[in-house]
Amino acid sequence: MSDRKEIAVRVLAFNTVYVLVAVLVLLYLELEWAIIPALIVIGVWGAYVYRMNVRVLGMPARITGIEGVEGKALTDIHDTGKIKVKGEIWNAQSSNPIKKGEKVKVVRREGIVLEVEPVED
């Protein structure tokens, strides 16, 4: 089974359990006491769905539009290395050699790897 299918099955199973728990809470608890378990179930469900989205997409949704942003090389980059962009450390690749400490510009993102080029002052 592919990763996407496996995740889809897990999410479907989790959502089924989520709905069953919600129904049981509403049926067997008075409304005042149903609020706390309902909030807990919603919180757990939200965290699970977020985790599955991160796993499927490879990155949290908040990391978008990083192309064109400047950062700093943390290591010498000869094909691959590490950079810091927007306060986060990323794996980077470049066809041009870049020395540690030089400014870089993000050309594109592929999963968790940023393709960069040196910034010309």
C-alpha atoms as a printed R data frame, in Angstrom:
    type eleno elety resid chain resno       x      y      z
1   ATOM     1    CA   MET     A     1   0.000  0.000  0.000
2   ATOM     2    CA   SER     A     2   1.373  3.435 -0.905
3   ATOM     3    CA   ASP     A     3   2.017  6.037  1.787
4   ATOM     4    CA   ARG     A     4  -0.869  8.210  0.614
5   ATOM     5    CA   LYS     A     5  -3.328  5.297  0.673
6   ATOM     6    CA   GLU     A     6  -2.083  4.183  4.081
7   ATOM     7    CA   ILE     A     7  -2.515  7.689  5.453
8   ATOM     8    CA   ALA     A     8  -5.985  7.975  3.887
9   ATOM     9    CA   VAL     A     9  -7.011  4.705  5.578
10  ATOM    10    CA   ARG     A    10  -5.597  5.882  8.916
11  ATOM    11    CA   VAL     A    11  -7.386  9.233  8.687
12  ATOM    12    CA   LEU     A    12 -10.666  7.509  7.762
13  ATOM    13    CA   ALA     A    13 -10.334  5.098 10.699
14  ATOM    14    CA   PHE     A    14  -9.423  7.918 13.075
15  ATOM    15    CA   ASN     A    15 -12.355 10.041 11.881
16  ATOM    16    CA   THR     A    16 -14.732  7.109 12.392
17  ATOM    17    CA   VAL     A    17 -13.522  6.641 15.960
18  ATOM    18    CA   TYR     A    18 -13.709 10.413 16.470
19  ATOM    19    CA   VAL     A    19 -17.372 10.520 15.409
20  ATOM    20    CA   LEU     A    20 -18.257  7.487 17.564
21  ATOM    21    CA   VAL     A    21 -16.617  9.031 20.635
22  ATOM    22    CA   ALA     A    22 -18.401 12.326 19.988
23  ATOM    23    CA   VAL     A    23 -21.772 10.548 19.711
24  ATOM    24    CA   LEU     A    24 -21.154  8.559 22.917
25  ATOM    25    CA   VAL     A    25 -20.113 11.699 24.800
26  ATOM    26    CA   LEU     A    26 -23.233 13.536 23.683
27  ATOM    27    CA   LEU     A    27 -25.529 10.590 24.475
28  ATOM    28    CA   TYR     A    28 -24.218  9.672 27.911
29  ATOM    29    CA   LEU     A    29 -23.050 12.936 29.424
30  ATOM    30    CA   GLU     A    30 -25.045 15.962 30.402
31  ATOM    31    CA   LEU     A    31 -24.350 19.024 28.283
32  ATOM    32    CA   GLU     A    32 -22.254 20.738 30.992
33  ATOM    33    CA   TRP     A    33 -19.967 17.694 31.254
34  ATOM    34    CA   ALA     A    34 -19.822 17.055 27.507
35  ATOM    35    CA   ILE     A    35 -17.927 20.279 26.790
36  ATOM    36    CA   ILE     A    36 -14.578 19.205 28.295
37  ATOM    37    CA   PRO     A    37 -14.376 15.799 26.546
38  ATOM    38    CA   ALA     A    38 -15.576 17.428 23.316
39  ATOM    39    CA   LEU     A    39 -12.764 20.004 23.485
40  ATOM    40    CA   ILE     A    40 -10.221 17.268 24.203
41  ATOM    41    CA   VAL     A    41 -11.464 15.170 21.281
42  ATOM    42    CA   ILE     A    42 -11.389 18.189 18.944
43  ATOM    43    CA   GLY     A    43  -7.843 19.059 20.070
44  ATOM    44    CA   VAL     A    44  -6.573 15.506 19.573
45  ATOM    45    CA   TRP     A    45  -8.301 15.274 16.196
46  ATOM    46    CA   GLY     A    46  -6.807 18.596 15.048
47  ATOM    47    CA   ALA     A    47  -3.298 17.565 16.101
48  ATOM    48    CA   TYR     A    48  -3.658 14.218 14.324
49  ATOM    49    CA   VAL     A    49  -4.908 15.768 11.078
50  ATOM    50    CA   TYR     A    50  -2.111 18.372 11.185
51  ATOM    51    CA   ARG     A    51   0.471 15.606 11.676
52  ATOM    52    CA   MET     A    52  -0.923 13.615  8.769
53  ATOM    53    CA   ASN     A    53  -0.892 16.711  6.531
54  ATOM    54    CA   VAL     A    54   2.737 17.355  7.410
55  ATOM    55    CA   ARG     A    55   3.574 13.740  6.634
56  ATOM    56    CA   VAL     A    56   1.754 13.749  3.291
57  ATOM    57    CA   LEU     A    57   2.931 17.136  2.090
58  ATOM    58    CA   GLY     A    58   6.433 16.948  3.527
59  ATOM    59    CA   MET     A    59   6.239 20.403  5.074
60  ATOM    60    CA   PRO     A    60   3.808 22.362  7.221
61  ATOM    61    CA   ALA     A    61   1.491 24.522  5.142
62  ATOM    62    CA   ARG     A    62   2.914 27.721  6.675
63  ATOM    63    CA   ILE     A    63   6.158 27.301  4.703
64  ATOM    64    CA   THR     A    64   5.070 28.801  1.403
65  ATOM    65    CA   GLY     A    65   6.419 31.554 -0.766
66  ATOM    66    CA   ILE     A    66   9.994 31.066  0.393
67  ATOM    67    CA   GLU     A    67  11.355 31.562 -3.124
68  ATOM    68    CA   GLY     A    68  13.305 34.812 -3.411
69  ATOM    69    CA   VAL     A    69  14.003 35.062  0.326
70  ATOM    70    CA   GLU     A    70  17.598 35.681  1.376
71  ATOM    71    CA   GLY     A    71  19.451 33.707  4.013
72  ATOM    72    CA   LYS     A    72  22.948 32.848  5.202
73  ATOM    73    CA   ALA     A    73  25.121 29.804  4.505
74  ATOM    74    CA   LEU     A    74  25.912 27.974  7.754
75  ATOM    75    CA   THR     A    75  28.336 25.594  6.033
76  ATOM    76    CA   ASP     A    76  30.338 25.623  2.840
77  ATOM    77    CA   ILE     A    77  27.977 24.537  0.095
78  ATOM    78    CA   HIS     A    78  29.568 22.296 -2.515
79  ATOM    79    CA   ASP     A    79  26.465 20.735 -4.053
80  ATOM    80    CA   THR     A    80  24.807 20.462 -0.602
81  ATOM    81    CA   GLY     A    81  25.055 22.212  2.751
82  ATOM    82    CA   LYS     A    82  23.082 24.009  5.465
83  ATOM    83    CA   ILE     A    83  21.577 27.498  5.405
84  ATOM    84    CA   LYS     A    84  19.507 29.657  7.726
85  ATOM    85    CA   VAL     A    85  16.419 31.356  6.283
86  ATOM    86    CA   LYS     A    86  13.762 33.188  8.320
87  ATOM    87    CA   GLY     A    87  15.303 31.837 11.527
88  ATOM    88    CA   GLU     A    88  15.094 28.204 10.405
89  ATOM    89    CA   ILE     A    89  17.914 25.864  9.382
90  ATOM    90    CA   TRP     A    90  17.414 24.159  6.013
91  ATOM    91    CA   ASN     A    91  19.246 21.662  3.841
92  ATOM    92    CA   ALA     A    92  20.406 23.455  0.710
93  ATOM    93    CA   GLN     A    93  21.809 22.615 -2.670
94  ATOM    94    CA   SER     A    94  23.554 24.806 -5.202
95  ATOM    95    CA   SER     A    95  25.309 24.298 -8.506
96  ATOM    96    CA   ASN     A    96  27.680 27.150 -7.560
97  ATOM    97    CA   PRO     A    97  30.088 26.792 -4.631
98  ATOM    98    CA   ILE     A    98  29.116 29.010 -1.683
99  ATOM    99    CA   LYS     A    99  31.327 29.727  1.325
100 ATOM   100    CA   LYS     A   100  30.179 29.625  4.926
101 ATOM   101    CA   GLY     A   101  28.764 32.993  6.004
102 ATOM   102    CA   GLU     A   102  27.871 34.208  2.506
103 ATOM   103    CA   LYS     A   103  24.388 35.477  1.730
104 ATOM   104    CA   VAL     A   104  22.215 33.203 -0.384
105 ATOM   105    CA   LYS     A   105  18.913 33.596 -2.201
106 ATOM   106    CA   VAL     A   106  16.329 30.810 -2.398
107 ATOM   107    CA   VAL     A   107  15.542 29.849 -5.991
108 ATOM   108    CA   ARG     A   108  13.034 27.067 -5.245
109 ATOM   109    CA   ARG     A   109  11.996 24.487 -2.673
110 ATOM   110    CA   GLU     A   110  11.838 20.736 -3.190
111 ATOM   111    CA   GLY     A   111  10.437 19.096 -0.067
112 ATOM   112    CA   ILE     A   112  12.846 19.947  2.732
113 ATOM   113    CA   VAL     A   113  15.692 21.039  0.450
114 ATOM   114    CA   LEU     A   114  16.107 24.588 -0.814
115 ATOM   115    CA   GLU     A   115  17.917 25.298 -4.038
116 ATOM   116    CA   VAL     A   116  19.955 28.465 -3.547
117 ATOM   117    CA   GLU     A   117  22.296 30.776 -5.377
118 ATOM   118    CA   PRO     A   118  24.835 33.245 -4.001
119 ATOM   119    CA   VAL     A   119  23.697 36.848 -3.565
120 ATOM   120    CA   GLU     A   120  25.851 39.291 -5.440
121 ATOM   121    CA   ASP     A   121  26.443 42.455 -3.398
